[in-house]
């Protein structure tokens, strides 16, 4: 699965090896979307934290 920023076209998240066999209900799909959102938030927070440390140097 690839999530891109529509304004820049840059890849925000790339996840491979996701099995779609279990995505048979709207609840399962919503769960996957929730996991992807959490992952994107965690990566953004980690990136911003790293960026602040670099700027302080």
SEKOLPA-136766 format. One line per 8 residues: their letters; for each residue x, y negated, z of C-alpha. Coordinates in steps of 0.001 Angstrom, whole numbers. Layout:
A) X,Y,Z | ...;
***
This chain:
XXXXXXXX) 0,0,0 | 1298,-3410,-888 | 11,-6681,533 | 1056,-9815,-1305 | 658,-13511,-592 | -1660,-14726,-3364 | -156,-18220,-3389 | 3471,-17108,-3801;
XXXXXXXX) 3214,-13537,-5034 | 5726,-12455,-2387 | 5288,-9057,-772 | 4148,-9472,2833 | 3953,-5776,3678 | 4828,-2589,1822 | 3819,757,3322 | 4472,4056,1588;
XXXXXXXX) 3335,7552,2376 | -159,6604,3550 | -2549,9494,3102 | -5907,8437,1725 | -7452,11844,2409 | -8793,10679,5773 | -10256,7420,4454 | -13731,8872,3976;
XXXXXXXX) -15745,6387,6018 | -15989,2649,6422 | -14807,3075,10015 | -11633,4847,8875 | -10950,2147,6287 | -11555,-586,8873 | -9148,1187,11229 | -6446,1237,8556;
XXXXXXXX) -6996,-2448,7822 | -6716,-3205,11533 | -3411,-1310,11709 | -2084,-3184,8674 | -3072,-6523,10213 | -1351,-5605,13463 | 1798,-4592,11599 | 1820,-7823,9614;
XXXXXXXX) 1332,-9880,12790 | 4138,-8020,14558 | 6502,-8539,11635 | 5607,-12230,11365 | 6144,-12733,15105 | 9478,-10907,14942 | 10567,-12944,11914 | 9585,-16256,13512;
XXXXXXXX) 11441,-15337,16698 | 14569,-14465,14712 | 14239,-17643,12686 | 14106,-19774,15867 | 17277,-18113,17180 | 19096,-18870,13914 | 17963,-22511,13949 | 19299,-23005,17484;
X) 22843,-22114,16430;
***
